[in-house]
């Protein structure tokens, strides 16, 4: 990325350093990501867009810079989510955190935007369905609404999309009236939050509102767009969630993995935003501790 761009390599470097310096590092299963195949991406994105971005270098929009290696990185970011889902399907793991960049939830069918090139969670959802997870629930707690994820999946009643996000804020979508279209009507649930929303607001949503919605939908797998730009220290938002608030959100999501099934639902977290490096690293560490313990 150009100097000063918030979506920098330091994001992952800080995360890995924090994990290596924690007591849990040796308790983790470290999984190498696969490179997503062309057909994996084309389940979600248009062929012309895929071929355009393959050779594009420069600013695709005002925010999204694509370097000569970004296409390859984006394939591995989507592929990491695919690999995690594959391992869940085989029973090797139940939960995974995909520490990836570029993020994905703003990427539309035919365009990059908001630092995102391919929509990692949407690609993952379609792959999950390909290998036998019929119903997929996507939970997105990034401070920005996942416009791409919603638009890609909003006419599908086999995928439930739930999002909390600051509103009004970039990218301007995600009103509470957006509930899905056609047969997918009722399978999108947006909760726009005012600037200044805090731990208490998020706790109510993720412990009281979300679990009954997930139980009613009764998914086979949960995929999470994990955006830590909701943190009080993040420079790109006005949401005031603390480290303890992050822990509470993750616990609320994990409470949904009990669902209506006899065993726990698999749950895959994929990194989205988070641009205060120390807060990001702390938040991911908290998330992974919760994935291990709850």
RADA-V538826 format. One record per residue. N is the residue number from 1. RES is the residue in one small letter. SS is DSSP state (H for helix, E for strand, C for the rest). PSI is psi in whole degrees, -180 to 180 (* if undefined). OMEGA is omega as a letter, one per 40 degrees, with the letter a starting at -180 (NA if undefined). Layout:
n=(N;N)
res=(RES;RES)
ss=(SS;SS)
psi=(PSI;PSI)
omega=(OMEGA;OMEGA)
This chain:
n=(1;2;3;4;5;6;7;8;9;10;11;12;13;14;15;16;17;18;19;20;21;22;23;24;25;26;27;28;29;30;31;32;33;34;35;36;37;38;39;40;41;42;43;44;45;46;47;48;49;50;51;52;53;54;55;56;57;58;59;60;61;62;63;64;65;66;67;68;69;70;71;72;73;74;75;76;77;78;79;80;81;82;83;84;85;86;87;88;89;90;91;92;93;94;95;96;97;98;99;100;101;102;103;104;105;106;107;108;109;110;111;112;113;114;115;116;117;118;119;120;121;122;123;124;125;126;127;128;129;130;131;132;133;134;135;136;137;138;139;140;141;142;143;144;145;146;147;148;149;150;151;152;153;154;155;156;157;158;159;160;161;162;163;164;165;166;167;168;169;170;171;172;173;174;175;176;177;178;179;180;181;182;183;184;185;186;187;188;189;190;191;192;193;194;195;196;197;198;199;200;201;202;203;204;205;206;207;208;209;210;211;212;213;214;215;216;217;218;219;220;221;222;223;224;225;226;227;228;229;230;231;232;233;234;235;236;237;238;239;240;241;242;243;244;245;246;247;248;249;250;251;252;253;254;255;256;257;258;259;260;261;262;263;264;265;266;267;268;269;270;271;272;273;274;275;276;277;278;279;280;281;282;283;284;285;286;287;288;289;290;291;292;293;294)
res=(x;x;x;x;x;x;x;x;x;x;x;x;x;x;x;x;x;x;x;x;x;x;x;x;x;x;x;x;x;x;x;x;x;x;x;x;x;x;x;x;x;x;x;x;x;x;x;x;x;x;x;x;x;x;x;x;x;x;x;x;x;x;x;x;x;x;x;x;x;x;x;x;x;x;x;x;x;x;x;x;x;x;x;x;x;x;x;x;x;x;x;x;x;x;x;x;x;x;x;x;x;x;x;x;x;x;x;x;x;x;x;x;x;x;x;x;x;x;x;x;x;x;x;x;x;x;x;x;x;x;x;x;x;x;x;x;x;x;x;x;x;x;x;x;x;x;x;x;x;x;x;x;x;x;x;x;x;x;x;x;x;x;x;x;x;x;x;x;x;x;x;x;x;x;x;x;x;x;x;x;x;x;x;x;x;x;x;x;x;x;x;x;x;x;x;x;x;x;x;x;x;x;x;x;x;x;x;x;x;x;x;x;x;x;x;x;x;x;x;x;x;x;x;x;x;x;x;x;x;x;x;x;x;x;x;x;x;x;x;x;x;x;x;x;x;x;x;x;x;x;x;x;x;x;x;x;x;x;x;x;x;x;x;x;x;x;x;x;x;x;x;x;x;x;x;x;x;x;x;x;x;x;x;x;x;x;x;x;x;x;x;x;x;x)
ss=(C;C;C;C;C;C;C;C;C;H;H;H;H;H;H;H;H;H;H;H;C;C;C;C;H;H;H;C;C;C;C;C;C;C;C;C;C;H;H;H;H;H;C;C;C;C;H;H;H;H;H;H;H;H;H;C;C;E;E;C;C;C;C;C;E;E;C;C;C;H;H;H;H;H;H;H;H;H;H;H;H;H;H;H;H;H;H;H;H;H;C;C;C;C;E;E;E;E;C;C;C;C;C;C;C;C;C;E;C;C;E;C;E;C;C;E;C;C;C;H;H;H;H;H;H;H;H;H;H;H;C;C;C;C;C;E;E;E;E;E;C;C;C;C;C;C;H;H;H;H;H;H;H;C;C;C;C;C;E;E;E;E;E;E;E;E;C;C;C;C;C;C;C;C;C;C;C;C;C;C;C;H;H;H;C;C;C;E;E;E;E;E;E;C;C;C;C;E;H;H;H;H;H;H;H;H;H;H;H;H;H;H;H;H;H;H;H;C;C;C;E;E;E;E;E;E;C;H;H;H;E;C;C;C;C;C;C;C;C;E;E;C;H;H;H;H;H;H;H;H;H;H;H;H;H;H;H;H;C;C;C;C;C;C;C;E;E;E;E;E;E;C;C;C;C;C;H;H;H;H;H;H;H;H;H;H;H;H;H;H;H;H;H;C)
psi=(153;154;135;-7;131;-26;72;161;-26;-23;-50;-35;-46;-40;-50;-41;-44;-40;-42;-31;8;162;-15;-10;-46;-9;-4;147;119;116;126;135;152;166;121;139;159;-43;-30;-45;-38;-7;-18;-43;155;146;-43;-39;-45;-46;-32;-47;-20;-33;3;138;130;-169;115;-36;-169;-25;-28;107;132;115;180;-20;1;-38;-47;-44;-40;-36;-39;-31;-49;-38;-30;-43;-42;-46;-42;-43;-41;-44;-34;-41;-37;-11;4;-37;164;-27;152;148;122;104;92;155;147;158;-176;-20;-10;-16;124;175;-38;22;146;147;159;41;0;140;-59;148;95;-44;-34;-42;-43;-41;-45;-36;-42;-43;-34;-37;9;-3;101;-42;128;131;126;126;127;110;13;152;-23;141;138;73;-42;-47;-46;-50;-35;-35;3;-11;22;122;3;-2;126;126;121;127;135;141;154;138;130;143;168;138;12;-6;177;32;161;-15;-12;104;11;167;160;-132;-12;4;127;-4;14;134;108;137;94;138;141;155;143;-6;147;-166;-42;-43;-46;-36;-44;-43;-48;-13;-24;-44;-48;-51;-45;-32;-43;-43;-41;-42;-35;63;169;-17;150;131;133;125;102;97;116;15;5;-8;144;-26;-2;137;-12;16;171;30;145;61;132;178;-43;-33;-40;-47;-41;-38;-48;-42;-39;-43;-45;-26;-25;-16;-12;-35;-143;10;165;-30;168;143;142;148;122;120;137;128;133;-108;-178;106;2;111;-45;-44;-39;-50;-43;-41;-42;-42;-45;-45;-47;-35;-43;-38;-34;-36;-22;*)
omega=(i;i;i;i;a;a;a;i;a;i;a;i;i;i;a;i;i;i;i;a;i;i;a;a;a;i;a;i;a;a;i;i;i;i;i;i;i;a;i;a;a;i;a;a;a;a;a;i;i;a;i;a;i;a;a;i;i;i;i;i;a;a;a;i;i;i;a;i;a;a;i;i;a;i;i;i;i;a;i;i;i;a;i;a;i;a;i;a;a;a;a;i;i;a;i;i;a;i;a;i;e;i;a;a;i;a;i;i;a;i;i;i;i;a;a;a;i;a;a;a;i;i;i;i;a;i;i;i;i;a;i;i;a;a;a;i;i;i;a;i;i;a;i;i;i;a;a;i;i;a;a;a;a;i;a;a;i;i;i;a;a;a;i;a;i;a;e;a;i;e;i;i;i;i;a;a;i;a;a;a;i;a;i;a;a;a;i;a;a;i;i;a;i;i;a;i;a;a;a;i;a;i;i;a;a;i;a;a;a;a;i;i;i;i;i;i;i;a;i;i;i;i;a;i;a;a;a;i;i;a;a;a;a;a;a;a;i;i;a;i;a;i;i;i;i;i;a;i;a;i;i;i;a;i;i;a;i;i;i;a;i;i;a;i;i;a;a;i;i;a;i;a;a;a;i;a;a;i;i;a;i;a;i;i;i;a;a;i;i;i;i;a;a;NA)
